[in-house]
């Protein structure tokens, strides 16, 4: 447990102190936020606010993880390193997007195709490596689709090669969904950051529980076949700590934004932890707020296209604006009110997810 505590504390301090100095650097370099012209008019006052704060979150996570292992003289695990690789790799795609916005002085960065290619390359490498490095017959990731543990559905039913391809595709869907879900949620001061603190905090608890009930040390029908649960708890604790420290400066009125660097990286780390802890479908409950934001965009687009076809080429909108937090902004709700209420929704989802996870273990006994 020393690893978890040290990693979280180091990441927290870097997120808290490092962000302060990064804000000054960003202001000197002119790394300011550009606002969409079609967004809520209240957001225009945020133009010029330093962005790319995700660099501090990712840096704090990596530093916390590294120092925790260095100070305890404990070797890092393959599972932990792979989640960090995924977070840094997808975060780098987000950085290129943010940097394109800054250098071209516009609110649009990389094209959707460029983003997709970048995310796909990193995700494919992660998925292939995660299916290797077996120890005691357990690899970091499983070919089985999981809920609170591996289910009966196994991609390997189609053979080794086809199974790997199907798993890689599944991992890509998860990573793209989670990273874009966090990205869509990051629209109000502190909203995505605060939600990530809760969700990654949940993964600290899940991973520690799996470590205490691991099949390598506990002889029970309810034990968990997870390769490196304690090290995954360290990663989750580092992400949680870095986000907590960053939230000091990102809370309303925000002094800095995480940008796509942070939101895409955090979403990727979330997906990576879900894959490694065998809680892939449980992530939908734990990250319910991210799902809500994503679904609101899908409903808006789908409804607009459907009504456009049936209404003489004039589409209608289900919400005033999507993602759904913008709908409430246009209704006149204060941003702080929306953020806190969405945090409450996130907290309920996290509590429900943890309840399902623990309940399955209790009932199984």
Secondary structure, DSSP 8 states (H G I E B T S, - for coil): -HHHHHHHHHHHHIIIIIHHHHHHHHHHHT-B----TTS-GGGGGGTT-B--THHHHHHHHHHHHHHHHHHHT----HHHHHHHHHHHHHHHHHHHHHHHHHHHTSS--S-HHHHHHHHHHHHHHHHHHHT---BTTB-SS-SEEESSSEEEEEGGGG-HHHHHHHHHHHHHHHHHHHHHHHHHHTTSTTHHHHHHHHHHHHHHHHHHHHHHTBTTT---TT-B--TTHHHHHHHHHHHHHHHHHHHHHHSSS-SB--HHHHHHHHHHHHHHHHHHTT-TTHHHHHTHHHHHHHHHHHHHHHHHHHHHHHTTT----SSSSSSHHHHHHHTT--HHHHHHHHHHHHHHHHHHHHHHHHHHHHHH-
